[in-house]
């Protein structure tokens, strides 16, 4: 199974909506792995 890496950027209190959408898309393509910056 393919591992899909995607970046998760946050402002210190909450995560934006975009990483969640990317995670959903990555999960369809393979194993989703979020990298928090």
N, CA, C, O and CB atoms as a CASP TS submission, in Angstrom:
PFRMAT TS
TARGET T0000
AUTHOR 0000-0000-0000
METHOD Language model
MODEL 1
PARENT N/A
ATOM      1  N   UNK     1       0.842  -1.175   0.000  1.00  0.00           N
ATOM      2  CA  UNK     1       0.000   0.000   0.000  1.00  0.00           C
ATOM      3  C   UNK     1       0.895   1.248   0.000  1.00  0.00           C
ATOM      4  O   UNK     1       1.921   1.286   0.678  1.00  0.00           O
ATOM      5  CB  UNK     1      -0.962  -0.007   1.225  1.00  0.00           C
ATOM      6  N   UNK     2       0.503   2.231  -0.745  1.00  0.00           N
ATOM      7  CA  UNK     2       1.258   3.469  -0.887  1.00  0.00           C
ATOM      8  C   UNK     2       1.049   4.376   0.315  1.00  0.00           C
ATOM      9  O   UNK     2      -0.076   4.537   0.787  1.00  0.00           O
ATOM     10  CB  UNK     2       0.858   4.194  -2.167  1.00  0.00           C
ATOM     11  N   UNK     3       2.136   4.971   0.816  1.00  0.00           N
ATOM     12  CA  UNK     3       2.025   5.955   1.894  1.00  0.00           C
ATOM     13  C   UNK     3       2.003   7.348   1.285  1.00  0.00           C
ATOM     14  O   UNK     3       2.892   7.710   0.515  1.00  0.00           O
ATOM     15  CB  UNK     3       3.198   5.814   2.913  1.00  0.00           C
ATOM     16  N   UNK     4       0.996   8.120   1.626  1.00  0.00           N
ATOM     17  CA  UNK     4       0.834   9.481   1.130  1.00  0.00           C
ATOM     18  C   UNK     4       1.138  10.439   2.270  1.00  0.00           C
ATOM     19  O   UNK     4       0.453  10.423   3.294  1.00  0.00           O
ATOM     20  CB  UNK     4      -0.605   9.717   0.562  1.00  0.00           C
ATOM     21  N   UNK     5       2.159  11.272   2.103  1.00  0.00           N
ATOM     22  CA  UNK     5       2.509  12.278   3.112  1.00  0.00           C
ATOM     23  C   UNK     5       1.870  13.608   2.749  1.00  0.00           C
ATOM     24  O   UNK     5       1.890  14.013   1.586  1.00  0.00           O
ATOM     25  CB  UNK     5       4.047  12.431   3.235  1.00  0.00           C
ATOM     26  N   UNK     6       1.304  14.289   3.740  1.00  0.00           N
ATOM     27  CA  UNK     6       0.784  15.633   3.511  1.00  0.00           C
ATOM     28  C   UNK     6       1.122  16.498   4.716  1.00  0.00           C
ATOM     29  O   UNK     6       1.154  16.023   5.851  1.00  0.00           O
ATOM     30  CB  UNK     6      -0.753  15.608   3.257  1.00  0.00           C
ATOM     31  N   UNK     7       1.373  17.765   4.452  1.00  0.00           N
ATOM     32  CA  UNK     7       1.778  18.697   5.502  1.00  0.00           C
ATOM     33  C   UNK     7       0.566  19.285   6.197  1.00  0.00           C
ATOM     34  O   UNK     7      -0.433  19.620   5.561  1.00  0.00           O
ATOM     35  CB  UNK     7       2.646  19.814   4.926  1.00  0.00           C
ATOM     36  N   UNK     8       0.670  19.406   7.522  1.00  0.00           N
ATOM     37  CA  UNK     8      -0.387  20.007   8.335  1.00  0.00           C
ATOM     38  C   UNK     8       0.211  21.225   9.022  1.00  0.00           C
ATOM     39  O   UNK     8       1.076  21.096   9.889  1.00  0.00           O
ATOM     40  CB  UNK     8      -0.975  18.984   9.384  1.00  0.00           C
ATOM     41  N   UNK     9      -0.247  22.394   8.636  1.00  0.00           N
ATOM     42  CA  UNK     9       0.221  23.641   9.238  1.00  0.00           C
ATOM     43  C   UNK     9      -0.866  24.158  10.172  1.00  0.00           C
ATOM     44  O   UNK     9      -2.053  24.079   9.856  1.00  0.00           O
ATOM     45  CB  UNK     9       0.577  24.707   8.144  1.00  0.00           C
ATOM     46  N   UNK    10      -0.459  24.683  11.317  1.00  0.00           N
ATOM     47  CA  UNK    10      -1.446  25.201  12.263  1.00  0.00           C
ATOM     48  C   UNK    10      -0.948  26.506  12.859  1.00  0.00           C
ATOM     49  O   UNK    10       0.239  26.823  12.783  1.00  0.00           O
ATOM     50  CB  UNK    10      -1.737  24.172  13.378  1.00  0.00           C
ATOM     51  N   UNK    11      -1.856  27.252  13.449  1.00  0.00           N
ATOM     52  CA  UNK    11      -1.500  28.545  14.034  1.00  0.00           C
ATOM     53  C   UNK    11      -1.259  28.452  15.540  1.00  0.00           C
ATOM     54  O   UNK    11      -1.166  29.477  16.214  1.00  0.00           O
ATOM     55  CB  UNK    11      -2.593  29.559  13.753  1.00  0.00           C
ATOM     56  N   UNK    12      -1.160  27.255  16.063  1.00  0.00           N
ATOM     57  CA  UNK    12      -0.907  27.060  17.479  1.00  0.00           C
ATOM     58  C   UNK    12      -2.144  26.660  18.269  1.00  0.00           C
ATOM     59  O   UNK    12      -2.030  26.084  19.351  1.00  0.00           O
ATOM     60  CB  UNK    12      -0.335  28.303  18.057  1.00  0.00           C
ATOM     61  N   UNK    13      -3.329  26.961  17.735  1.00  0.00           N
ATOM     62  CA  UNK    13      -4.555  26.619  18.454  1.00  0.00           C
ATOM     63  C   UNK    13      -5.452  25.666  17.680  1.00  0.00           C
ATOM     64  O   UNK    13      -6.089  24.798  18.276  1.00  0.00           O
ATOM     65  CB  UNK    13      -5.319  27.867  18.778  1.00  0.00           C
ATOM     66  N   UNK    14      -5.511  25.815  16.367  1.00  0.00           N
ATOM     67  CA  UNK    14      -6.374  24.934  15.576  1.00  0.00           C
ATOM     68  C   UNK    14      -5.760  24.657  14.214  1.00  0.00           C
ATOM     69  O   UNK    14      -4.903  25.396  13.728  1.00  0.00           O
ATOM     70  CB  UNK    14      -7.767  25.551  15.408  1.00  0.00           C
ATOM     71  N   UNK    15      -6.223  23.574  13.619  1.00  0.00           N
ATOM     72  CA  UNK    15      -5.771  23.174  12.287  1.00  0.00           C
ATOM     73  C   UNK    15      -6.796  23.672  11.275  1.00  0.00           C
ATOM     74  O   UNK    15      -8.002  23.614  11.518  1.00  0.00           O
ATOM     75  CB  UNK    15      -5.582  21.615  12.186  1.00  0.00           C
ATOM     76  N   UNK    16      -6.309  24.158  10.147  1.00  0.00           N
ATOM     77  CA  UNK    16      -7.200  24.654   9.095  1.00  0.00           C
ATOM     78  C   UNK    16      -8.007  23.510   8.476  1.00  0.00           C
ATOM     79  O   UNK    16      -7.734  22.339   8.737  1.00  0.00           O
ATOM     80  CB  UNK    16      -6.389  25.381   8.005  1.00  0.00           C
ATOM     81  N   UNK    17      -8.982  23.852   7.670  1.00  0.00           N
ATOM     82  CA  UNK    17      -9.856  22.867   7.024  1.00  0.00           C
ATOM     83  C   UNK    17      -9.125  22.081   5.932  1.00  0.00           C
ATOM     84  O   UNK    17      -9.423  20.906   5.714  1.00  0.00           O
ATOM     85  CB  UNK    17     -11.078  23.565   6.427  1.00  0.00           C
ATOM     86  N   UNK    18      -8.191  22.705   5.258  1.00  0.00           N
ATOM     87  CA  UNK    18      -7.507  22.094   4.116  1.00  0.00           C
ATOM     88  C   UNK    18      -6.792  20.778   4.451  1.00  0.00           C
ATOM     89  O   UNK    18      -6.942  19.821   3.691  1.00  0.00           O
ATOM     90  CB  UNK    18      -6.509  23.068   3.555  1.00  0.00           C
ATOM     91  N   UNK    19      -6.019  20.675   5.551  1.00  0.00           N
ATOM     92  CA  UNK    19      -5.363  19.393   5.840  1.00  0.00           C
ATOM     93  C   UNK    19      -6.346  18.236   6.029  1.00  0.00           C
ATOM     94  O   UNK    19      -6.038  17.097   5.678  1.00  0.00           O
ATOM     95  CB  UNK    19      -4.513  19.529   7.079  1.00  0.00           C
ATOM     96  N   UNK    20      -7.508  18.519   6.574  1.00  0.00           N
ATOM     97  CA  UNK    20      -8.515  17.469   6.719  1.00  0.00           C
ATOM     98  C   UNK    20      -8.987  16.955   5.378  1.00  0.00           C
ATOM     99  O   UNK    20      -9.186  15.754   5.193  1.00  0.00           O
ATOM    100  CB  UNK    20      -9.696  17.977   7.514  1.00  0.00           C
ATOM    101  N   UNK    21      -9.165  17.878   4.440  1.00  0.00           N
ATOM    102  CA  UNK    21      -9.572  17.489   3.090  1.00  0.00           C
ATOM    103  C   UNK    21      -8.463  16.708   2.397  1.00  0.00           C
ATOM    104  O   UNK    21      -8.730  15.728   1.702  1.00  0.00           O
ATOM    105  CB  UNK    21      -9.945  18.727   2.262  1.00  0.00           C
ATOM    106  N   UNK    22      -7.222  17.141   2.587  1.00  0.00           N
ATOM    107  CA  UNK    22      -6.090  16.412   2.001  1.00  0.00           C
ATOM    108  C   UNK    22      -5.971  15.019   2.610  1.00  0.00           C
ATOM    109  O   UNK    22      -5.662  14.057   1.906  1.00  0.00           O
ATOM    110  CB  UNK    22      -4.777  17.193   2.207  1.00  0.00           C
ATOM    111  N   UNK    23      -6.214  14.909   3.905  1.00  0.00           N
ATOM    112  CA  UNK    23      -6.167  13.610   4.567  1.00  0.00           C
ATOM    113  C   UNK    23      -7.209  12.653   4.020  1.00  0.00           C
ATOM    114  O   UNK    23      -6.934  11.469   3.828  1.00  0.00           O
ATOM    115  CB  UNK    23      -6.359  13.776   6.053  1.00  0.00           C
ATOM    116  N   UNK    24      -8.407  13.168   3.770  1.00  0.00           N
ATOM    117  CA  UNK    24      -9.473  12.348   3.198  1.00  0.00           C
ATOM    118  C   UNK    24      -9.098  11.870   1.802  1.00  0.00           C
ATOM    119  O   UNK    24      -9.302  10.704   1.464  1.00  0.00           O
ATOM    120  CB  UNK    24     -10.789  13.133   3.152  1.00  0.00           C
ATOM    121  N   UNK    25      -8.551  12.767   0.999  1.00  0.00           N
ATOM    122  CA  UNK    25      -8.130  12.407  -0.355  1.00  0.00           C
ATOM    123  C   UNK    25      -6.989  11.387  -0.320  1.00  0.00           C
ATOM    124  O   UNK    25      -6.998  10.416  -1.078  1.00  0.00           O
ATOM    125  CB  UNK    25      -7.695  13.662  -1.131  1.00  0.00           C
ATOM    126  N   UNK    26      -6.000  11.611   0.569  1.00  0.00           N
ATOM    127  CA  UNK    26      -4.857  10.704   0.668  1.00  0.00           C
ATOM    128  C   UNK    26      -5.295   9.318   1.130  1.00  0.00           C
ATOM    129  O   UNK    26      -4.732   8.314   0.694  1.00  0.00           O
ATOM    130  CB  UNK    26      -3.807  11.271   1.628  1.00  0.00           C
ATOM    131  N   UNK    27      -6.284   9.257   1.999  1.00  0.00           N
ATOM    132  CA  UNK    27      -6.780   7.978   2.504  1.00  0.00           C
ATOM    133  C   UNK    27      -7.386   7.131   1.388  1.00  0.00           C
ATOM    134  O   UNK    27      -7.322   5.902   1.429  1.00  0.00           O
ATOM    135  CB  UNK    27      -7.814   8.210   3.602  1.00  0.00           C
ATOM    136  N   UNK    28      -7.966   7.784   0.408  1.00  0.00           N
ATOM    137  CA  UNK    28      -8.532   7.062  -0.740  1.00  0.00           C
ATOM    138  C   UNK    28      -7.435   6.466  -1.614  1.00  0.00           C
ATOM    139  O   UNK    28      -7.630   5.419  -2.232  1.00  0.00           O
ATOM    140  CB  UNK    28      -9.416   7.995  -1.577  1.00  0.00           C
ATOM    141  N   UNK    29      -6.272   7.137  -1.669  1.00  0.00           N
ATOM    142  CA  UNK    29      -5.183   6.710  -2.547  1.00  0.00           C
ATOM    143  C   UNK    29      -4.230   5.724  -1.877  1.00  0.00           C
ATOM    144  O   UNK    29      -3.512   4.996  -2.563  1.00  0.00           O
ATOM    145  CB  UNK    29      -4.409   7.913  -3.018  1.00  0.00           C
ATOM    146  N   UNK    30      -4.217   5.693  -0.546  1.00  0.00           N
ATOM    147  CA  UNK    30      -3.288   4.815   0.159  1.00  0.00           C
ATOM    148  C   UNK    30      -3.363   5.055   1.649  1.00  0.00           C
ATOM    149  O   UNK    30      -4.430   5.349   2.188  1.00  0.00           O
ATOM    150  CB  UNK    30      -1.859   5.025  -0.338  1.00  0.00           C
ATOM    151  N   UNK    31      -2.241   4.932   2.309  1.00  0.00           N
ATOM    152  CA  UNK    31      -2.160   5.146   3.746  1.00  0.00           C
ATOM    153  C   UNK    31      -1.755   6.598   4.010  1.00  0.00           C
ATOM    154  O   UNK    31      -0.660   7.014   3.633  1.00  0.00           O
ATOM    155  CB  UNK    31      -1.151   4.156   4.402  1.00  0.00           C
ATOM    156  N   UNK    32      -2.634   7.367   4.657  1.00  0.00           N
ATOM    157  CA  UNK    32      -2.389   8.790   4.883  1.00  0.00           C
ATOM    158  C   UNK    32      -1.517   9.002   6.114  1.00  0.00           C
ATOM    159  O   UNK    32      -1.761   8.416   7.170  1.00  0.00           O
ATOM    160  CB  UNK    32      -3.715   9.544   5.039  1.00  0.00           C
ATOM    161  N   UNK    33      -0.491   9.852   5.966  1.00  0.00           N
ATOM    162  CA  UNK    33       0.397  10.211   7.066  1.00  0.00           C
ATOM    163  C   UNK    33       0.520  11.725   7.085  1.00  0.00           C
ATOM    164  O   UNK    33       1.025  12.318   6.132  1.00  0.00           O
ATOM    165  CB  UNK    33       1.802   9.528   6.923  1.00  0.00           C
ATOM    166  N   UNK    34       0.063  12.359   8.161  1.00  0.00           N
ATOM    167  CA  UNK    34       0.155  13.811   8.286  1.00  0.00           C
ATOM    168  C   UNK    34       1.441  14.217   8.981  1.00  0.00           C
ATOM    169  O   UNK    34       1.812  13.622   9.993  1.00  0.00           O
ATOM    170  CB  UNK    34      -1.046  14.362   9.047  1.00  0.00           C
ATOM    171  N   UNK    35       2.122  15.214   8.457  1.00  0.00           N
ATOM    172  CA  UNK    35       3.350  15.746   9.052  1.00  0.00           C
ATOM    173  C   UNK    35       3.022  17.135   9.584  1.00  0.00           C
ATOM    174  O   UNK    35       2.725  18.045   8.811  1.00  0.00           O
ATOM    175  CB  UNK    35       4.541  15.791   8.007  1.00  0.00           C
ATOM    176  N   UNK    36       3.076  17.299  10.904  1.00  0.00           N
ATOM    177  CA  UNK    36       2.710  18.572  11.524  1.00  0.00           C
ATOM    178  C   UNK    36       3.934  19.475  11.597  1.00  0.00           C
ATOM    179  O   UNK    36       4.993  19.079  12.084  1.00  0.00           O
ATOM    180  CB  UNK    36       2.114  18.350  12.938  1.00  0.00           C
ATOM    181  N   UNK    37       3.764  20.704  11.098  1.00  0.00           N
ATOM    182  CA  UNK    37       4.838  21.705  11.153  1.00  0.00           C
ATOM    183  C   UNK    37       4.554  22.700  12.241  1.00  0.00           C
ATOM    184  O   UNK    37       5.338  23.625  12.451  1.00  0.00           O
ATOM    185  CB  UNK    37       4.999  22.425   9.808  1.00  0.00           C
TER
END
